[in-house]
Amino acid sequence: MKTGVVMGRKSSSDMNSREMTDEMKEQSRTLPFYFAFFISCVVLLCLMTSEVRIFSDKGWYLQPMLGPAIGLTVMTILCFVKLLQGAMFFKYVSIASIVQYITRTVSAHRITFWAMGSFYVYVHALSVIGFLLSNLVLLLFMLFISKRLDRFWGPMAVLAAIGIVVVFRMVIGLWMDDVWLYSLLPDAASDFCNMYL
């Protein structure tokens, strides 16, 4: 004779609803990325015509913005589809989940953010300290943040910076504006540095 009562057995619908809720919360953690990526793609598409000169008389295949425009359009559409698929998860997105997503992303990709910041500084330093010094500082900084700066890679970075200058300034003949730092030198040295460094 069974004296006990069957108690506390969870129905399958309760288990499924709990699992779905956990799944929805997990899915909602990626929505901030797709939303930010979608907004970035839309902004870049809107700004593309103002940033790139359009050569309408030369044919569509000569327009330099055609390839990026196609890629950005595809990424925008795919992000929009992903956001539509995740629309039911929006109610689970909270400020805490967005902050948690940002902190996890920054901590997981901190070297990437350092690299982006260093390229931003590099582009703006070209007209201030010149092509050679900008490349050298960028290469040394990248080696430093990747923990590879030592007695071997330091001189290799110097040689690589010299090689970049030789290829882009002397072989290709890349033109750049006059550098502010070189204006402090005598005229002959300034002309030489602006032409080759």
JOKAGI-V976143 format. One record per helix or strand of 3 or more residues. SS is the DSSP state (h for helix, s for strand). FROM is the first residue (numbers start at 1). LEN is the number of residues. Records with the same first field share a line. If there is no record, write none. Layout:
BEGIN
SS: FROM-LEN  FROM-LEN
END
This chain:
BEGIN
h: 12-40  60-3  65-21  87-6  95-14  110-20  131-15  151-21  181-4  187-10
END
